[in-house]
Amino acid sequence: MAGKYSKPERPVKDKEGRLITELQQQQNRWVEYFEEFLNKPAPMDPPDIEAAHTHLPIDVNPPTTEEISMAIRQIKSGKAAEPDNIPAEALKSDIEVTTNVFHLLFGKIWEE
């Protein structure tokens, strides 16, 4: 199939449920709908939601070489390089060296 594809138009109805056929009137109805929808007043009795009383165990130690090595292995190959322009294949070419470099770097960042 060649040619221009366009989505089928869906009917737009006014507040009373009557079909609006003119494009400008349909657009005006959408503007009216979203103005009403987005400008609703806040509820008078907002729900009283308590914060969960949980203590989440967060590891505050610098990443280990094992964690760094595992993260490097999980990087997907064959993807476009990120903004740093380092392709995944370069990082994975010698995982041990990359791990050690990152471990030193992360250690310095952690100390600051």
C-alpha positions as CSV (number, residue, x, y, z in Angstrom):
1,M,0.0,0.0,0.0
2,A,1.4,3.3,-1.0
3,G,0.1,6.7,-0.3
4,K,-0.8,8.9,2.6
5,Y,-2.2,7.3,5.7
6,S,-4.4,9.2,8.1
7,K,-6.0,8.1,11.3
8,P,-9.8,7.8,11.1
9,E,-11.4,10.7,12.8
10,R,-13.4,10.1,15.9
11,P,-16.7,11.9,16.6
12,V,-16.6,14.8,19.1
13,K,-19.7,15.6,21.1
14,D,-20.7,18.7,22.9
15,K,-21.8,18.7,26.6
16,E,-25.3,17.6,25.6
17,G,-24.1,14.7,23.6
18,R,-24.8,16.2,20.2
19,L,-22.2,15.4,17.4
20,I,-20.0,18.3,16.4
21,T,-19.0,18.1,12.7
22,E,-17.1,21.3,12.1
23,L,-13.3,21.1,12.7
24,Q,-13.1,24.5,14.4
25,Q,-16.0,23.7,16.8
26,Q,-14.4,20.3,17.6
27,Q,-11.1,22.1,18.5
28,N,-13.0,24.6,20.6
29,R,-14.7,21.7,22.4
30,W,-11.4,20.1,23.2
31,V,-10.1,23.4,24.6
32,E,-13.2,23.8,26.7
33,Y,-12.9,20.1,27.9
34,F,-9.3,20.4,29.0
35,E,-9.8,23.8,30.6
36,E,-12.6,22.3,32.8
37,F,-10.7,19.1,33.4
38,L,-7.4,20.7,34.4
39,N,-8.8,23.6,36.4
40,K,-11.0,21.6,38.9
41,P,-10.9,22.9,42.4
42,A,-9.0,20.9,45.0
43,P,-11.2,18.6,47.1
44,M,-12.5,20.0,50.3
45,D,-11.5,16.9,52.3
46,P,-8.3,15.6,50.8
47,P,-7.5,12.0,51.8
48,D,-5.3,11.7,54.9
49,I,-2.5,9.4,53.8
50,E,0.1,8.3,56.3
51,A,3.6,7.8,55.3
52,A,4.7,4.2,55.5
53,H,6.7,3.4,58.6
54,T,9.4,1.3,57.0
55,H,13.1,1.4,57.4
56,L,14.7,0.7,54.1
57,P,18.1,-0.8,54.3
58,I,20.3,1.4,52.1
59,D,23.9,0.5,51.5
60,V,25.9,3.7,52.0
61,N,29.2,2.1,51.2
62,P,31.1,2.7,47.9
63,P,30.4,0.2,45.1
64,T,32.5,-2.9,45.3
65,T,34.6,-4.2,42.4
66,E,32.2,-7.1,42.0
67,E,29.2,-4.7,41.7
68,I,31.1,-2.6,39.1
69,S,32.2,-5.7,37.1
70,M,28.6,-7.0,37.1
71,A,27.3,-3.7,35.9
72,I,29.8,-3.5,33.1
73,R,28.8,-7.0,32.0
74,Q,25.2,-6.0,31.9
75,I,25.8,-3.1,29.5
76,K,24.2,-4.0,26.1
77,S,26.6,-4.2,23.2
78,G,25.8,-2.9,19.7
79,K,24.0,0.2,20.9
80,A,24.9,3.7,20.0
81,A,27.4,5.3,22.3
82,E,26.0,7.5,25.0
83,P,26.9,11.2,25.3
84,D,30.3,10.3,26.6
85,N,31.0,8.6,23.2
86,I,32.4,5.5,24.8
87,P,30.9,2.4,23.1
88,A,29.9,-0.5,25.3
89,E,32.4,-2.8,23.4
90,A,35.3,-0.6,24.6
91,L,34.2,-0.9,28.2
92,K,33.8,-4.6,27.8
93,S,37.1,-5.2,25.9
94,D,38.9,-5.7,29.2
95,I,36.4,-5.8,32.1
96,E,39.1,-6.2,34.7
97,V,40.9,-3.0,33.7
98,T,37.6,-1.1,33.3
99,T,36.5,-2.3,36.7
100,N,39.7,-1.1,38.4
101,V,39.5,2.3,36.7
102,F,35.9,2.8,37.7
103,H,36.6,1.6,41.2
104,L,39.3,4.2,41.7
105,L,37.1,6.9,40.1
106,F,34.1,6.0,42.2
107,G,36.2,5.9,45.3
108,K,37.4,9.4,44.8
109,I,33.9,10.6,44.0
110,W,32.7,8.9,47.2
111,E,35.2,10.6,49.4
112,E,34.3,14.1,48.1
